């Protein structure tokens, strides 16, 4: 792996890494690229809008948890595709 400033690249195809692997544990850490921060911001915006809809009783608890699960799965897939291999 080649490290250039805060951005990490894979040697095989110089793919820009958005999410580095965690130093301890399994998974990904905080984003190292602008695109990763945008993805994380959109994720939190959707979760917050869902909470707002839940608190104002515009959506049911079941709908919120289904939507939360789906948007979290989308985040995990993006981290898997655009991040380093989790350790």
N, C-alpha and C positions, 0 to 999 in steps of 0.2 A: 504494500500500500504506500502511496506517495502522499505526503502531507504538504499542502501549499497554503500557508496562512491558516485560516479557520475552515477552509473548504477541503474536503477529503475526496480523493479520486481513486477508483479501482484501476489497477494496471491493465486489466484485460481489454477494456474498451473505453477507458477514461470517462466512465459514467459519473456524473455529478451526484454525490451523496447528499441527501437532504437530512437524513436522520442517522447519526452514528450509533454503533452498538454501545450499550452501557458498559462501564468499566467493571462494575460488580453486579451480579445477577444476570437475568436473561431479559432481552428486549432491547428497546431503543431509548436513547437519551433525548435531550432537548435538541431541536433542529440546529443545523449549522449553516443552512442556506435560507435565503429569503423565501423561496417557494415552500419550504418546510414550515416556516413561521406563518405563512398565509394559510396553509392547510390546517395548522393547529388553531389559528384564529377563527376560521370558518367552522371548525368542529365545535369550539366553545360557543360560538354565536348560535349554532343550531341547538345545542344543549340548553343554552340560556333562554332562547325563544320557546323551547318546549316547556321549560320550567315556568315561564311566564304564562303560557297557555294553561298549564296545570293549576297554577295558583289562581288564575282568573276563571277557572272552571270551564274553559272553552274546549278542553280535551280531557279524556278520562285517564286514569292512572295506567290502565292497560295500554292505551294508545301511546302514552308517553314512554313506557318501558319498551314497547316494540320499536318505536322510533329511535330511542336511545341505543338499543341493541344494534339496530341496522346502521346507524351513523358511526357507532364505535367499530363495527366490522369493516366499514369503508375506511376508517382511519388506520386500522391494523393492516389492511391490504395495501394501502398507500405506503405505509411504513415498510412493509415487506418488499414492495417493488422498488422503492426509491431509497431504501436505507441499506446499511451494511448488514451482513449476515449476523443475526443475534447470536451471542455467545451462550 
